Structure formats: structure tokens, C-alpha cells
Amino acid sequence: MKSFKVTDFNAPLSEVDEPTPQPTGTQVLIKVKAAGVCHSDLHIWEGGYDLGHGRKRLSLKERGVSLPRTMGHETVGEVAAIGPDAKGNLKVGDVCLVYPWLGCGKCELCLADQENMCLKGNSLGVFCDGGYADYMIVPNAKYLIDLKGLDPVTAAPYACSGVTTYSALKKVESVLHHPIVIFGAGGLGLMALSLLKAMGGKGAIVVDIDPRKREAAIAAGALGAVDGAAADAVEQIASKAGGPVYGAIDLVGNAETAQLGFDCLTKGGKLVMVGLFGGGAPWALPLIAMKAVTIQGSYVGNLRETEELLDLVRSKHIPPIPVTTMPLAQADAALRSLKEGKLVGRAVLTP
């Protein structure tokens, strides 16, 4: 089979030909039909995260990410072979979304289906090989969710951008009858807009420095769009919200968006931090208490939330976010286009 691997951080991906693996035990082999290219892949490719304030860069190598590594955690595939100990009703030919956020499988969190919170992460496409390949091994059939007719290409991003935004929206679910603010109008932001509507939310003001992405947000149903670099961005947000802002979701995660997210909230509001762009926390500590603001992190989502999400997509007929399909052989070009901010929506590789 053919795969495209990170063999050195910040270097072009390497095309590798190797034998197609065969499943053993509870494993399942899938033939990849679609693999989304996520911003998190950029961090893996680059080898770490900027922590800001002069701190040492967070190294993925020190966190256990070894090379070579086949990235790709937004994967849809067709079941090609099933290990002898696999359980369930899975059949060869089934087309499934792969849940990638695996843990050790043994700790209290994993046993409570909170594997994404496990301290010994084993995520597919991060710590184990993922979907930038013709074939992929999934450790257990329970991590394969039948698409039941959903399009593989547009469904692939639900494994990350979908469940990540769904989980973040659930964390502000109690205030969705008010307009919320969403920072970032890339694949995550556009996904959040479509899910927000399906969840019965009032709507969102979207903040992005890229005019093309602001236009995409308006086309996707945003209540308004604001240039985050504008000197009066806070005032614009307040005007478009038409009242106090009780919830904000930061899908970018740099010092500027974090500060703006904090500043636009009313007393008692909640800021959910999702993006991993990098930097240090900018908030004045006394103001956190004075505004009684909650700042909460949100890391992808669990298996149950992913299953809920696909049910919601089907029942509410949620339109897919814009996708650009690219051949697997252009994986490196897709990453570079994402890094340069050229993509609207999501790039999806198709072997």
C-alpha cells in the first residue's frame, strides 16, 4: 500500500510503499475512501506548539509522537478485513467513520468512554498511523461508526472538526438562546455554524481576519462577521449581538483571539478555548474574578458525542461544510495550502 509519512518535522512528507497490514485480534482493516486535512496535522508536521511568554516550545516528540508517522485523523473507510476477535455486526464492505481519539483503553476515563481525556493518548494519526494512506488499521470495531448513507468525503471532517465543535457547543448549550461569538471561520467555524442551527441556537457572530472566510461565514448563516483586527472589534461584536454576549468559542487559540473573546463577554459569560494556534494567556487576572467569567478548555470529543453528532447530521439534514478534494498524492500540497491560509472549509484527500 501507499502512504505519506512525516519522516522529519517541517520536512516534505515522504511517499512510502509498504505491505498492506492484515488485522489481528480485534483489529479491523479499512480501505481509506477519504482523509481530512486538519489544522492539528500542521502542529504534528511542525513538531510542537508555541506556549508563549518565553516558555519552551511544547515538543510532540517529548509527548511520545514518534517518526515516521502517517497522519490523518479524519478518516472514512470501507471495511476490507476483520480480525478474528472483533465483536459486533461489522461486515466487509461497510463504510464507516473512524473515531480516532483513543486512549490506553484500561484507565477509569477510557472505561467510562472518555478516551479523549486519557493521560496516555493513543490517537490514530497522531501516536499511531492514520488515514494519509490507501489502507489503515483500526484497533477495535467499536471505533467504526456506520455512515448509513452519508457521503464519505463530506463526512470525514466529522471525526475532528465536527465532534470538536459539537462538544464545544454543548459546553455553552445553556446560553444558545442568545447569540454567541465564534472565533475562526475555517473548517471548524463553518462546521460550528451548521451544528449551532441544528441544535436550535439563536446564531453566531463570527470573527476572522480573512475577508474571504468572513464571506463564507455569512454564506453559511452567521448573524454577522467581524474583522478581529479592527480597532473597534469589541464594539462591532456588541452591536451585531444586539445584547449581552454570554458565550464565546475560540477556534483559533492565539493571544489576540483569547483576549477579544474575554473582552466581548458580559458578566458571568463563558469562553471555551478550542484552537491550538499557540501563545500565552493574555487575561488580566483581577478581571477574571470581577467579570465572574468561566474559561474552559475543550479537547475534541468522545465516542458517544461522535455517534450523537452523526445522528444529528442525518436527522436534521445538516448541509456539509465546503470541501476541496485532492488526490492522496497531493497530501503535502494540501498541508502547505492550509498553512498559508488558502483553503476555505476543508481539504479532503481521496486515495
C-alpha angles and dihedrals in degrees: 000000000000124000137168113226140188101237096166129015114260091008126116115276115264121233108226131188113202139152116285107253120239120221120249130186110348094347125123126204116216130190104227115240099171136006121188121219107226132191087241087065088063091058091049090047091048092045103236154001135277108239096186130214091079093295121151112270112261103248119212089203089062089050091058102266103143129191142270092049132170105217127206124111098170098074137157118184145166116245107251103170137000127214119241094249098046114125132207136047098299115142135192106266096034112134112221144172112238116230101216107181099097130165135188091295092223110069127090092262094051092047088053090054092253095119092143087068095050114128090220100057118198099176119171112246090021111052094007130036116281144187107307086102145073091254136020136192117229113197097220137014091233089074092062115088116195110239092212094206101327115138110262095219098051093037096055094081091059088079091069119358090036101049092035093058093038091055091046092050090051088058090062095034093120092064100040090109084074124061111268130201123241120195113209129033099207124108092305095048095049090047090051091053093053093046093045091059092047090051090056097254123160092235143261143263107223123212121202135145093219113085092205091056092046088054090050089051092052090048088051091055106269115163088228142335128230132193104237090208093060115113090229097043093127092052091047091051092050092049094050092045091055091210144018117331111229100172138036131174118202109206092170104053107200129129093263097051092042091054093045091048090053094045095051094055124098123224111298093019126142129231115198113201114209110144122090101201090129145237137105132298110273102192124122102237098221091056092058089063095037092053092037087223122172116220111193132177121222122197117194110288143267131265094260091053090050091053090047089050095054090048089052092049091053098041095045095036090231110197114237123249117253111281132190112208117214131176116259088246088067094058092118092050090049091054092049092049089052092048091051092050094242097129125089110200116343138333112221122194118218117196 
